[in-house]
Amino acid sequence: MSKEKFPVTPAIRALKIHDAEFILRSYRYIERGGTRVSAVQAIGGFSPK
């Protein structure tokens, strides 16, 4: 099983440099979904129409 690849942003680099604990999470992209859709996916709620 292969690991999922995440983009490495300056923020992620800074967290790694300072040995901060964090969890990378990926979300399915939905055109014009906005923060509402991301929040629903994060809490495991219903799927948008």
C-alpha positions in Angstrom: 0.0 0.0 0.0 1.5 3.3 -1.0 1.5 6.5 1.0 -0.7 9.3 -0.1 1.4 12.2 -1.4 0.7 15.7 0.0 2.0 19.0 -1.3 4.8 20.4 0.8 4.0 24.0 1.6 6.2 26.5 3.5 3.9 26.0 6.5 4.5 22.2 6.5 8.3 22.8 6.2 8.2 25.1 9.2 6.3 22.5 11.3 8.8 19.8 10.4 11.8 22.0 11.1 10.4 22.7 14.6 9.4 19.1 15.2 5.8 20.1 15.7 3.2 17.4 15.9 0.6 17.6 13.2 -1.6 15.4 11.1 -1.9 15.8 7.3 -5.4 15.4 6.0 -6.6 15.3 2.5 -10.1 16.3 1.2 -11.9 15.6 -2.0 -12.0 18.7 -4.2 -15.4 20.0 -5.0 -15.7 22.9 -7.5 -17.0 26.0 -5.7 -17.4 23.9 -2.5 -15.8 26.4 -0.2 -15.2 26.1 3.5 -18.7 24.7 4.1 -17.9 21.5 2.2 -14.4 21.2 3.8 -15.9 21.5 7.2 -18.6 18.9 6.6 -16.0 16.5 5.2 -13.8 17.1 8.3 -16.5 16.3 10.8 -17.8 13.4 8.8 -21.3 14.9 8.2 -23.6 14.6 5.3 -22.5 14.8 1.7 -23.3 18.1 -0.2 -25.8 17.9 -3.1 
